[in-house]
Amino acid sequence: MFWDEVYKGTPPWDVGHPQPAFQAVIQNGEIKPGRALDIGCGRGENAIMLAMNGCDAVGMDLAENAISDAKAKAIERHVKVNFAVGNVLQMDRLFKEGEFDVVIDSGLFHVMTDEERPVFARQVHRVLKEGGKYFMLCFSDKEPGEYELPRRASKAEIESTFSPLFNIIYIKDSVFDSLLNPSSRKAYLLSATRS
Ligand SMILES: C[S@@+](CC[C@H](N)C(=O)[O-])C[C@H]1O[C@@H](n2cnc3c(N)ncnc32)[C@H](O)[C@@H]1O
């Protein structure tokens, strides 16, 4: 599977620390202790940060090897996180409806196809409590250069995917830390609540 192959090495997003955009969200008090899910958690840095900030944290990802690495990392750091292998498009197989106070997404939405986007939004909506929060970081269409994967989203695309099911609080200019040069890539940070 593509994602397992990628995690045989160190992909550019696997920076070895939480994304600063999510650190800021926590520092600003936008995420309070509660039950929190990191979708497409990769090797788990952001999920571990949620747990270290008082959340009952769960991380899920399609890549089995990323999840075993994330589990090992959490044990090594003496942090309790539940990690699970699964497909975000089939989270009804993993989680109950309304199970989470917050869902974070660091680079998962932007790998979804046009057809997958509405399914993705419904699955995120389903696992959140009413009023639960969704924070999403994706590559922005302001990133210069030729088109490359993962795709870059526009604000209009983010709005059209999520506004049918969520109240959009903000879509801010942000950055992704990356191992590639330049190390910071232009991104959007979405804050939304489940309506
Ligand atoms: C760009 S990476 C970001 C990883 C991680 N959030 C981070 O910041 O290091 C996207 C992640 O989404 C995972 N992924 C891709 N498709 C998925 C799906 N359908 N369900 C769950 N995870 C998926 C990949 O395995 C990969 O770990």
The ligand as a Tripos MOL2 file, in Angstrom:
@<TRIPOS>MOLECULE
LIG
   27    29     1     0     0
SMALL
NO_CHARGES

@<TRIPOS>ATOM
      1 C1          0.5120   14.2390    4.7200 C.3       1 LIG1
      2 S1          0.4450   12.8590    5.8030 S.3       1 LIG1
      3 C2          0.2900   13.6500    7.3770 C.3       1 LIG1
      4 C3          0.6130   12.7450    8.5470 C.3       1 LIG1
      5 C4          0.5070   13.3750    9.9370 C.3       1 LIG1
      6 N1         -0.7760   13.9910   10.1800 N.3       1 LIG1
      7 C5          1.6140   14.3540   10.1830 C.2       1 LIG1
      8 O1          1.3210   15.5510   10.3000 O.co2     1 LIG1
      9 O2          2.7670   13.9110   10.2830 O.co2     1 LIG1
     10 C6         -1.1500   12.1860    5.4890 C.3       1 LIG1
     11 C7         -1.4690   10.9720    6.3520 C.3       1 LIG1
     12 O3         -2.7770   10.5080    6.0640 O.3       1 LIG1
     13 C8         -2.7710    9.0870    6.0520 C.3       1 LIG1
     14 N2         -3.9170    8.6760    5.2140 N.ar      1 LIG1
     15 C9         -4.0380    8.7840    3.8700 C.ar      1 LIG1
     16 N3         -5.2540    8.3450    3.4780 N.ar      1 LIG1
     17 C10        -5.9100    7.9730    4.6120 C.ar      1 LIG1
     18 C11        -7.2110    7.4550    4.8720 C.ar      1 LIG1
     19 N4         -8.0770    7.2150    3.8690 N.pl3     1 LIG1
     20 N5         -7.5480    7.1870    6.1470 N.ar      1 LIG1
     21 C12        -6.6760    7.4170    7.1670 C.ar      1 LIG1
     22 N6         -5.4320    7.9010    6.9780 N.ar      1 LIG1
     23 C13        -5.0580    8.1840    5.7260 C.ar      1 LIG1
     24 C14        -1.4160    8.7160    5.5060 C.3       1 LIG1
     25 O4         -1.0340    7.4170    5.8470 O.3       1 LIG1
     26 C15        -0.5310    9.7870    6.1380 C.3       1 LIG1
     27 O5         -0.0440    9.3850    7.3920 O.3       1 LIG1
@<TRIPOS>BOND
     1     1     2 1
     2     2     3 1
     3     2    10 1
     4     3     4 1
     5     4     5 1
     6     5     6 1
     7     5     7 1
     8     7     8 2
     9     7     9 1
    10    10    11 1
    11    11    12 1
    12    11    26 1
    13    12    13 1
    14    13    14 1
    15    13    24 1
    16    14    15 ar
    17    14    23 ar
    18    15    16 ar
    19    16    17 ar
    20    17    18 ar
    21    17    23 ar
    22    18    19 1
    23    18    20 ar
    24    20    21 ar
    25    21    22 ar
    26    22    23 ar
    27    24    25 1
    28    24    26 1
    29    26    27 1
@<TRIPOS>SUBSTRUCTURE
     1 LIG1         1 GROUP 0 **** ****
